[in-house]
Amino acid sequence: MSNNRNKDIHKFACFFKALSNPHRLKIYARLASCCRTDKLCLTKKEACACVGELGKDLGISASTVSHHLKELNQAGLLKMERHGQTIQCGIDPKSYKSLKNFFK
């Protein structure tokens, strides 16, 4: 196997490990459905991707939702940017495209 192929396998393993948690998978799916992949969503009340809404009906606290967002971000599935007290998060377009291509 080529080095490039090994690198891709490792990348996908990281993606799937992060998405193997049901809460993280649901959060990722919610972000994918409400955010365009080329735009970050605010994690504040006025945005579809606020921490409270992402964790809605999961039965977990906002701090746990934040932890799951951090795990998805570290796996390369999300982009997150802090602007003062506001954190913007969204689907990483490259990883989203990679996942789509993986399943084709």
VOKELO-236807 format. One record per atom (N, C-alpha, C): residue in one letter; residue number from 1; x, y, z. Coordinates in Angstrom, 2 decimals. Example, Ala and Ser with C-alpha at 12.3 -4.5 7.8 and 13.67 -1.06 7.14 Angstrom:
REM VOKELO-236807
+---+-----+---------+---------+---------+
: r :   k :       u :       v :       w :
+---+-----+---------+---------+---------+
: A :   1 :   13.19 :   -5.69 :    7.80 :
: A :   1 :   12.30 :   -4.50 :    7.80 :
: A :   1 :   13.20 :   -3.30 :    7.80 :
: S :   2 :   12.85 :   -2.25 :    7.08 :
: S :   2 :   13.67 :   -1.06 :    7.14 :
: S :   2 :   12.90 :    0.03 :    7.87 :
+---+-----+---------+---------+---------+
This chain:
REM VOKELO-236807
+---+-----+---------+---------+---------+
: r :   k :       u :       v :       w :
+---+-----+---------+---------+---------+
: M :   1 :    0.83 :   -1.17 :    0.00 :
: M :   1 :    0.00 :    0.00 :    0.00 :
: M :   1 :    0.89 :    1.25 :    0.00 :
: S :   2 :    0.53 :    2.23 :   -0.79 :
: S :   2 :    1.33 :    3.45 :   -0.85 :
: S :   2 :    1.17 :    4.27 :    0.42 :
: N :   3 :    2.14 :    5.15 :    0.68 :
: N :   3 :    2.08 :    6.02 :    1.84 :
: N :   3 :    0.84 :    6.90 :    1.82 :
: N :   4 :    0.49 :    7.39 :    0.63 :
: N :   4 :   -0.69 :    8.25 :    0.51 :
: N :   4 :   -1.96 :    7.50 :    0.90 :
: R :   5 :   -2.05 :    6.26 :    0.45 :
: R :   5 :   -3.22 :    5.43 :    0.78 :
: R :   5 :   -3.27 :    5.13 :    2.28 :
: N :   6 :   -2.10 :    4.85 :    2.89 :
: N :   6 :   -2.04 :    4.63 :    4.33 :
: N :   6 :   -2.50 :    5.87 :    5.09 :
: K :   7 :   -2.07 :    7.03 :    4.62 :
: K :   7 :   -2.46 :    8.29 :    5.25 :
: K :   7 :   -3.98 :    8.46 :    5.18 :
: D :   8 :   -4.58 :    8.14 :    4.03 :
: D :   8 :   -6.02 :    8.24 :    3.89 :
: D :   8 :   -6.74 :    7.28 :    4.82 :
: I :   9 :   -6.23 :    6.06 :    4.95 :
: I :   9 :   -6.85 :    5.06 :    5.83 :
: I :   9 :   -6.80 :    5.56 :    7.27 :
: H :  10 :   -5.67 :    6.12 :    7.68 :
: H :  10 :   -5.55 :    6.66 :    9.04 :
: H :  10 :   -6.53 :    7.81 :    9.25 :
: K :  11 :   -6.66 :    8.68 :    8.26 :
: K :  11 :   -7.59 :    9.82 :    8.35 :
: K :  11 :   -9.02 :    9.32 :    8.52 :
: F :  12 :   -9.42 :    8.32 :    7.71 :
: F :  12 :  -10.77 :    7.79 :    7.81 :
: F :  12 :  -11.00 :    7.07 :    9.13 :
: A :  13 :   -9.98 :    6.39 :    9.63 :
: A :  13 :  -10.09 :    5.74 :   10.93 :
: A :  13 :  -10.36 :    6.77 :   12.03 :
: C :  14 :   -9.69 :    7.91 :   11.96 :
: C :  14 :   -9.92 :    9.00 :   12.92 :
: C :  14 :  -11.34 :    9.55 :   12.79 :
: F :  15 :  -11.79 :    9.74 :   11.56 :
: F :  15 :  -13.17 :   10.21 :   11.33 :
: F :  15 :  -14.17 :    9.25 :   11.96 :
: F :  16 :  -14.02 :    7.96 :   11.63 :
: F :  16 :  -14.99 :    6.97 :   12.08 :
: F :  16 :  -14.93 :    6.75 :   13.59 :
: K :  17 :  -13.74 :    6.89 :   14.17 :
: K :  17 :  -13.62 :    6.78 :   15.63 :
: K :  17 :  -14.42 :    7.90 :   16.29 :
: A :  18 :  -14.26 :    9.12 :   15.79 :
: A :  18 :  -15.00 :   10.25 :   16.35 :
: A :  18 :  -16.50 :   10.09 :   16.15 :
: L :  19 :  -16.89 :    9.59 :   14.99 :
: L :  19 :  -18.31 :    9.45 :   14.67 :
: L :  19 :  -18.93 :    8.18 :   15.27 :
: S :  20 :  -18.12 :    7.33 :   15.90 :
: S :  20 :  -18.66 :    6.09 :   16.46 :
: S :  20 :  -19.48 :    6.33 :   17.72 :
: N :  21 :  -19.33 :    7.50 :   18.33 :
: N :  21 :  -20.14 :    7.85 :   19.48 :
: N :  21 :  -21.50 :    8.34 :   18.97 :
: P :  22 :  -22.60 :    7.76 :   19.43 :
: P :  22 :  -23.92 :    8.16 :   18.93 :
: P :  22 :  -24.23 :    9.65 :   19.09 :
: H :  23 :  -23.80 :   10.24 :   20.21 :
: H :  23 :  -24.05 :   11.67 :   20.40 :
: H :  23 :  -23.27 :   12.51 :   19.39 :
: R :  24 :  -21.99 :   12.16 :   19.16 :
: R :  24 :  -21.20 :   12.91 :   18.19 :
: R :  24 :  -21.75 :   12.75 :   16.78 :
: L :  25 :  -22.19 :   11.54 :   16.45 :
: L :  25 :  -22.76 :   11.31 :   15.13 :
: L :  25 :  -24.02 :   12.16 :   14.93 :
: K :  26 :  -24.84 :   12.22 :   15.94 :
: K :  26 :  -26.07 :   13.03 :   15.84 :
: K :  26 :  -25.74 :   14.52 :   15.73 :
: I :  27 :  -24.76 :   14.98 :   16.50 :
: I :  27 :  -24.34 :   16.38 :   16.44 :
: I :  27 :  -23.78 :   16.70 :   15.06 :
: Y :  28 :  -22.95 :   15.81 :   14.53 :
: Y :  28 :  -22.36 :   16.02 :   13.20 :
: Y :  28 :  -23.46 :   16.07 :   12.14 :
: A :  29 :  -24.42 :   15.16 :   12.24 :
: A :  29 :  -25.52 :   15.13 :   11.27 :
: A :  29 :  -26.34 :   16.41 :   11.35 :
: R :  30 :  -26.55 :   16.93 :   12.55 :
: R :  30 :  -27.30 :   18.18 :   12.70 :
: R :  30 :  -26.53 :   19.35 :   12.08 :
: L :  31 :  -25.24 :   19.40 :   12.31 :
: L :  31 :  -24.44 :   20.46 :   11.70 :
: L :  31 :  -24.45 :   20.34 :   10.18 :
: A :  32 :  -24.34 :   19.12 :    9.69 :
: A :  32 :  -24.34 :   18.91 :    8.24 :
: A :  32 :  -25.66 :   19.32 :    7.61 :
: S :  33 :  -26.75 :   19.15 :    8.35 :
: S :  33 :  -28.06 :   19.49 :    7.79 :
: S :  33 :  -28.39 :   20.97 :    7.89 :
: C :  34 :  -27.79 :   21.67 :    8.85 :
: C :  34 :  -28.17 :   23.08 :    9.02 :
: C :  34 :  -27.13 :   24.06 :    8.52 :
: C :  35 :  -25.92 :   23.62 :    8.31 :
: C :  35 :  -24.85 :   24.52 :    7.88 :
: C :  35 :  -24.39 :   24.16 :    6.48 :
: R :  36 :  -24.20 :   25.18 :    5.68 :
: R :  36 :  -23.53 :   24.93 :    4.40 :
: R :  36 :  -22.09 :   24.57 :    4.71 :
: T :  37 :  -21.50 :   23.74 :    3.90 :
: T :  37 :  -20.13 :   23.28 :    4.20 :
: T :  37 :  -19.08 :   24.36 :    3.97 :
: D :  38 :  -19.46 :   25.46 :    3.34 :
: D :  38 :  -18.48 :   26.52 :    3.12 :
: D :  38 :  -18.66 :   27.68 :    4.10 :
: K :  39 :  -19.45 :   27.48 :    5.13 :
: K :  39 :  -19.78 :   28.56 :    6.05 :
: K :  39 :  -19.78 :   28.03 :    7.48 :
: L :  40 :  -19.30 :   28.84 :    8.40 :
: L :  40 :  -19.35 :   28.48 :    9.81 :
: L :  40 :  -20.66 :   28.97 :   10.41 :
: C :  41 :  -21.18 :   28.22 :   11.36 :
: C :  41 :  -22.40 :   28.61 :   12.07 :
: C :  41 :  -22.01 :   29.12 :   13.45 :
: L :  42 :  -22.74 :   30.09 :   13.94 :
: L :  42 :  -22.51 :   30.57 :   15.29 :
: L :  42 :  -23.02 :   29.56 :   16.30 :
: T :  43 :  -22.30 :   29.37 :   17.38 :
: T :  43 :  -22.81 :   28.51 :   18.44 :
: T :  43 :  -23.46 :   29.41 :   19.50 :
: K :  44 :  -24.32 :   30.27 :   19.07 :
: K :  44 :  -25.09 :   31.16 :   19.93 :
: K :  44 :  -26.57 :   30.93 :   19.69 :
: K :  45 :  -27.39 :   31.55 :   20.49 :
: K :  45 :  -28.84 :   31.34 :   20.46 :
: K :  45 :  -29.46 :   31.59 :   19.08 :
: E :  46 :  -28.97 :   32.59 :   18.36 :
: E :  46 :  -29.60 :   32.97 :   17.10 :
: E :  46 :  -29.25 :   32.05 :   15.93 :
: A :  47 :  -28.38 :   31.11 :   16.12 :
: A :  47 :  -27.96 :   30.23 :   15.02 :
: A :  47 :  -28.51 :   28.83 :   15.21 :
: C :  48 :  -28.62 :   28.12 :   14.11 :
: C :  48 :  -29.14 :   26.75 :   14.17 :
: C :  48 :  -28.18 :   25.82 :   14.90 :
: A :  49 :  -26.94 :   26.21 :   15.00 :
: A :  49 :  -25.93 :   25.32 :   15.55 :
: A :  49 :  -25.52 :   25.69 :   16.98 :
: C :  50 :  -26.43 :   26.30 :   17.74 :
: C :  50 :  -26.05 :   26.64 :   19.11 :
: C :  50 :  -25.88 :   25.35 :   19.90 :
: V :  51 :  -25.07 :   25.40 :   20.93 :
: V :  51 :  -24.77 :   24.22 :   21.72 :
: V :  51 :  -26.06 :   23.60 :   22.26 :
: G :  52 :  -26.98 :   24.44 :   22.72 :
: G :  52 :  -28.25 :   23.94 :   23.25 :
: G :  52 :  -29.05 :   23.17 :   22.21 :
: E :  53 :  -29.09 :   23.68 :   21.00 :
: E :  53 :  -29.85 :   22.99 :   19.95 :
: E :  53 :  -29.13 :   21.75 :   19.46 :
: L :  54 :  -27.82 :   21.80 :   19.40 :
: L :  54 :  -27.07 :   20.61 :   18.96 :
: L :  54 :  -27.27 :   19.46 :   19.94 :
: G :  55 :  -27.42 :   19.78 :   21.22 :
: G :  55 :  -27.61 :   18.76 :   22.23 :
: G :  55 :  -29.06 :   18.45 :   22.54 :
: K :  56 :  -29.96 :   19.16 :   21.83 :
: K :  56 :  -31.39 :   18.99 :   22.08 :
: K :  56 :  -31.78 :   17.52 :   21.95 :
: D :  57 :  -32.56 :   17.05 :   22.88 :
: D :  57 :  -33.09 :   15.69 :   22.99 :
: D :  57 :  -32.02 :   14.60 :   23.11 :
: L :  58 :  -30.77 :   14.98 :   23.33 :
: L :  58 :  -29.74 :   13.98 :   23.57 :
: L :  58 :  -29.63 :   13.64 :   25.06 :
: G :  59 :  -30.20 :   14.50 :   25.89 :
: G :  59 :  -30.15 :   14.26 :   27.33 :
: G :  59 :  -28.77 :   14.46 :   27.92 :
: I :  60 :  -27.98 :   15.37 :   27.33 :
: I :  60 :  -26.64 :   15.65 :   27.84 :
: I :  60 :  -26.49 :   17.15 :   28.08 :
: S :  61 :  -25.58 :   17.50 :   28.96 :
: S :  61 :  -25.38 :   18.91 :   29.32 :
: S :  61 :  -24.65 :   19.66 :   28.21 :
: A :  62 :  -24.73 :   20.99 :   28.27 :
: A :  62 :  -24.04 :   21.83 :   27.29 :
: A :  62 :  -22.53 :   21.59 :   27.34 :
: S :  63 :  -21.99 :   21.34 :   28.52 :
: S :  63 :  -20.54 :   21.10 :   28.61 :
: S :  63 :  -20.16 :   19.79 :   27.92 :
: T :  64 :  -21.04 :   18.80 :   27.97 :
: T :  64 :  -20.77 :   17.54 :   27.28 :
: T :  64 :  -20.87 :   17.73 :   25.77 :
: V :  65 :  -21.84 :   18.54 :   25.33 :
: V :  65 :  -21.94 :   18.87 :   23.91 :
: V :  65 :  -20.66 :   19.55 :   23.45 :
: S :  66 :  -20.16 :   20.48 :   24.25 :
: S :  66 :  -18.91 :   21.17 :   23.92 :
: S :  66 :  -17.75 :   20.18 :   23.81 :
: H :  67 :  -17.72 :   19.21 :   24.70 :
: H :  67 :  -16.68 :   18.18 :   24.65 :
: H :  67 :  -16.78 :   17.39 :   23.33 :
: H :  68 :  -17.98 :   17.02 :   22.96 :
: H :  68 :  -18.17 :   16.28 :   21.70 :
: H :  68 :  -17.76 :   17.13 :   20.50 :
: L :  69 :  -18.07 :   18.42 :   20.53 :
: L :  69 :  -17.64 :   19.32 :   19.45 :
: L :  69 :  -16.12 :   19.35 :   19.36 :
: K :  70 :  -15.47 :   19.39 :   20.51 :
: K :  70 :  -14.00 :   19.39 :   20.55 :
: K :  70 :  -13.45 :   18.10 :   19.94 :
: E :  71 :  -14.05 :   16.96 :   20.26 :
: E :  71 :  -13.60 :   15.68 :   19.70 :
: E :  71 :  -13.78 :   15.65 :   18.18 :
: L :  72 :  -14.90 :   16.14 :   17.70 :
: L :  72 :  -15.14 :   16.18 :   16.25 :
: L :  72 :  -14.15 :   17.12 :   15.57 :
: N :  73 :  -13.84 :   18.22 :   16.23 :
: N :  73 :  -12.88 :   19.18 :   15.70 :
: N :  73 :  -11.48 :   18.56 :   15.65 :
: Q :  74 :  -11.07 :   17.88 :   16.70 :
: Q :  74 :   -9.74 :   17.27 :   16.74 :
: Q :  74 :   -9.60 :   16.16 :   15.70 :
: A :  75 :  -10.70 :   15.53 :   15.34 :
: A :  75 :  -10.66 :   14.49 :   14.30 :
: A :  75 :  -10.60 :   15.09 :   12.91 :
: G :  76 :  -10.79 :   16.40 :   12.81 :
: G :  76 :  -10.74 :   17.06 :   11.51 :
: G :  76 :  -12.07 :   17.15 :   10.80 :
: L :  77 :  -13.15 :   16.85 :   11.52 :
: L :  77 :  -14.48 :   16.87 :   10.92 :
: L :  77 :  -15.14 :   18.24 :   10.97 :
: L :  78 :  -14.71 :   19.08 :   11.90 :
: L :  78 :  -15.29 :   20.41 :   12.08 :
: L :  78 :  -14.22 :   21.47 :   11.96 :
: K :  79 :  -14.68 :   22.68 :   11.71 :
: K :  79 :  -13.85 :   23.87 :   11.83 :
: K :  79 :  -14.46 :   24.69 :   12.95 :
: M :  80 :  -13.63 :   25.18 :   13.84 :
: M :  80 :  -14.11 :   26.01 :   14.94 :
: M :  80 :  -13.24 :   27.25 :   15.05 :
: E :  81 :  -13.90 :   28.39 :   15.24 :
: E :  81 :  -13.18 :   29.65 :   15.40 :
: E :  81 :  -13.81 :   30.42 :   16.55 :
: R :  82 :  -12.96 :   30.92 :   17.43 :
: R :  82 :  -13.43 :   31.74 :   18.54 :
: R :  82 :  -13.40 :   33.21 :   18.13 :
: H :  83 :  -14.48 :   33.90 :   18.44 :
: H :  83 :  -14.60 :   35.34 :   18.23 :
: H :  83 :  -15.14 :   35.93 :   19.52 :
: G :  84 :  -14.22 :   36.33 :   20.42 :
: G :  84 :  -14.64 :   36.80 :   21.74 :
: G :  84 :  -15.23 :   35.64 :   22.52 :
: Q :  85 :  -16.49 :   35.82 :   22.98 :
: Q :  85 :  -17.16 :   34.74 :   23.71 :
: Q :  85 :  -17.95 :   33.82 :   22.80 :
: T :  86 :  -17.98 :   34.13 :   21.53 :
: T :  86 :  -18.72 :   33.33 :   20.57 :
: T :  86 :  -17.78 :   32.35 :   19.87 :
: I :  87 :  -18.25 :   31.14 :   19.71 :
: I :  87 :  -17.50 :   30.14 :   18.96 :
: I :  87 :  -18.32 :   29.79 :   17.73 :
: Q :  88 :  -17.68 :   29.88 :   16.58 :
: Q :  88 :  -18.33 :   29.48 :   15.35 :
: Q :  88 :  -17.85 :   28.08 :   14.99 :
: C :  89 :  -18.78 :   27.24 :   14.59 :
: C :  89 :  -18.38 :   25.90 :   14.18 :
: C :  89 :  -19.17 :   25.50 :   12.95 :
: G :  90 :  -18.58 :   24.64 :   12.19 :
: G :  90 :  -19.22 :   24.14 :   10.98 :
: G :  90 :  -18.49 :   22.92 :   10.47 :
: I :  91 :  -19.09 :   22.29 :    9.51 :
: I :  91 :  -18.52 :   21.10 :    8.89 :
: I :  91 :  -17.28 :   21.51 :    8.09 :
: D :  92 :  -16.19 :   20.77 :    8.26 :
: D :  92 :  -15.00 :   21.02 :    7.46 :
: D :  92 :  -15.29 :   20.52 :    6.04 :
: P :  93 :  -15.22 :   21.42 :    5.04 :
: P :  93 :  -15.60 :   21.02 :    3.69 :
: P :  93 :  -14.73 :   19.91 :    3.09 :
: K :  94 :  -13.45 :   19.90 :    3.41 :
: K :  94 :  -12.56 :   18.87 :    2.86 :
: K :  94 :  -12.90 :   17.49 :    3.43 :
: S :  95 :  -13.09 :   17.43 :    4.73 :
: S :  95 :  -13.41 :   16.13 :    5.33 :
: S :  95 :  -14.79 :   15.66 :    4.90 :
: Y :  96 :  -15.73 :   16.58 :    4.77 :
: Y :  96 :  -17.08 :   16.24 :    4.32 :
: Y :  96 :  -17.04 :   15.64 :    2.91 :
: K :  97 :  -16.27 :   16.28 :    2.04 :
: K :  97 :  -16.13 :   15.79 :    0.66 :
: K :  97 :  -15.43 :   14.43 :    0.66 :
: S :  98 :  -14.40 :   14.28 :    1.48 :
: S :  98 :  -13.69 :   13.00 :    1.58 :
: S :  98 :  -14.62 :   11.88 :    2.01 :
: L :  99 :  -15.47 :   12.16 :    3.01 :
: L :  99 :  -16.42 :   11.15 :    3.47 :
: L :  99 :  -17.43 :   10.80 :    2.38 :
: K : 100 :  -17.91 :   11.80 :    1.68 :
: K : 100 :  -18.86 :   11.54 :    0.59 :
: K : 100 :  -18.21 :   10.66 :   -0.48 :
: N : 101 :  -16.97 :   10.98 :   -0.84 :
: N : 101 :  -16.26 :   10.20 :   -1.85 :
: N : 101 :  -15.94 :    8.78 :   -1.37 :
: F : 102 :  -15.67 :    8.64 :   -0.08 :
: F : 102 :  -15.37 :    7.32 :    0.48 :
: F : 102 :  -16.55 :    6.36 :    0.26 :
: F : 103 :  -17.77 :    6.89 :    0.41 :
: F : 103 :  -18.95 :    6.05 :    0.31 :
: F : 103 :  -19.51 :    5.92 :   -1.10 :
: K : 104 :  -18.85 :    6.55 :   -2.06 :
: K : 104 :  -19.30 :    6.41 :   -3.46 :
: K : 104 :  -18.79 :    5.13 :   -4.04 :
+---+-----+---------+---------+---------+
